[in-house]
Amino acid sequence: MGDNGEKVSINPKTFKIVDGKLYLFYNKLFTNTLIPWNEDEDNLKGNADDFWKELIR
């Protein structure tokens, strides 16, 4: 999920496992979204989880 809940391409080599959940990140053209994730993980994790809940309804 992107910042606004939109689908984005991911790089399967750029990932993180948090509390047993796999999070995949965009990493292309000088943009690695894992870096800002690590800086604000608590806030961004909550947003990501909320976006996925909406998507799978």
N, C-alpha and C positions, 0 to 999 in steps of 0.2 A: 504494500500500500504506500502510495505517496503521501505527502503532507496533508492532502485534502481527501484522502480515501480513494484516490484513483489508482488503477492498476498501472504498474511500471515494470519494465524489464529488470531482471535481477542478474547478478553474477553468482553462480552456485559456489564459487570459491570464496565469496565474501559473506560470511554467516556468523551467527552467534547463537548459542543455546542458553536460554535463561529460564530457570524453573521448569526444565523439561520441555520447553517449547523452542522450536527452530525458527529463528528470524533470519531472513535472507535480505541482502542489501544491494542496491544499485551501485555499481562501481565501473564507470566508463567515462572517458574523455575528461580526465582530471577531477572527477566528482566521485568520491567514495562516501556514501551515506553512513557507513559504519562509524566514521570519525565523529560526526555530530551526535550520533546515537550514544556513543560512549560518554560524551560530555553531558548529556541530559537524559540518561536512560530511563529513570523513573517516570518522568513526564511523557516521553515519547513512547514508552512501552504501554502506558495506559491508553494513549491515543490509538496506537496500533491495535491493541486488543479490542477497543470499542469499534474501530472501523471493520475489523473482521467479524464481529458479532452482527453488525448491520449487513454485511455482505452475504453471510450464510443463512440469513432468515428466509 
